[in-house]
Amino acid sequence: MKISFAQNLSDARLMADAVKAHEEELVKDGMPSDTVEVLEGCIKALSDLDTKQEKLKAELKSTTSSLNSRLAELSQVMTSSRQRVKLALPKEQWKEFGITASR
């Protein structure tokens, strides 16, 4: 089973706290002395990146909403324009406007 991002971060925090509490014993047994600093650095970096990612997701949703609104507006203008061209000009000229449909 795949572990979630939040669970990974929680596990890492727990590990860092426990290593810090038992650092002397673990270093004697061969654990690098900078393990706590490395863990805390990774946790901080991941937390910062997660915050940045969430901000970008929110920005993406907002931008997508704006894009969809503008696309709907374009669709309305194009429909109206096609209708006007079809009413005002003979069928032979419609192709100039990109209109291939018939009346």
N, C-alpha and C positions, 0 to 999 in steps of 0.2 A: 504494500500500500504506500502510495506517495504521501510524504509529509508536507503539510501546508507551510507556506512562508512564515506565518505567525507562529506555528509550532516550532519551526526551525529556530526562529529568533528567541522564543521562550526557552527552548532547550539550551541554546548557547548561553543565555544569561544565567541559567541555573548552573551550567558547567563552570562558567567564569567565577561565580560566587563560591561554588564548592572548591574549585582549585585554589582560590584565594585563601579559603579557610584551612586548607590542608597543604599549603604550598611547600612547607619544609619537608614533609614526608615524601611528597611526590617528586620534588627535585632530587632528593637522596636516591630515589628509585629510578632516576634517569629522565624525568620530564624536564624539558628546557625551562629555564628560569623566567623566560619572557612569555610564557604561554598565556598568562592572564592578560598581559598587554596586547598580545596578538588577538586573543578572543574579543576583548573589549574594542579594539580597533575595527575588527570585522563587524561587530554588532553595530557600532556607531555608523560606519560607512553604509551598511545595509539599511539602517533606519533612515539615514539621510536620503539615500536613493529611493526608498519606498515613499517618503514624503514627496520627493520630486516627481515620482511616477504618478502618484495620486493627483497632484496638481495638474500634470499634463493630461491625465484622463479627463478631469473636469473641463479643462480648456478644449480638449478634443470634442467633448459632448456639446459644448457651447458653440464651437465653430461648425460642427455638423448641423446643428439646429439652424444656424444662420445660413449655411449653404443650402439646406433644404428649403428655407423660406425664399431665398433668392431664386432657386430653381423653379419653384412654384410660380413666382412672379414672372420669370422668363417664359414659362409655358403659357401663361395667360396672354402675355404680350404677343407671342408667336401665333397663338390661335387667332387672336384678333387681327393681327397683321395679315395672315393668310386669307382670312375672310374678306378683308378690305381689298386685297389684291385680286381675289377671285371675282369680286363684284365690279371692280373698276376697270380691269384689263381683260382683253381676250385670252382665251385658253392658251394660245400659241406663245404668249409672253410669260406664262406662269413659271416655266422652267428656269428663266432668268432669276427668279426669286427662290429657287430651290423647291418649288412645288411640283410634285409629280402626280398627285392625286387628281382625279377628274371631279366634275361637279356632281 
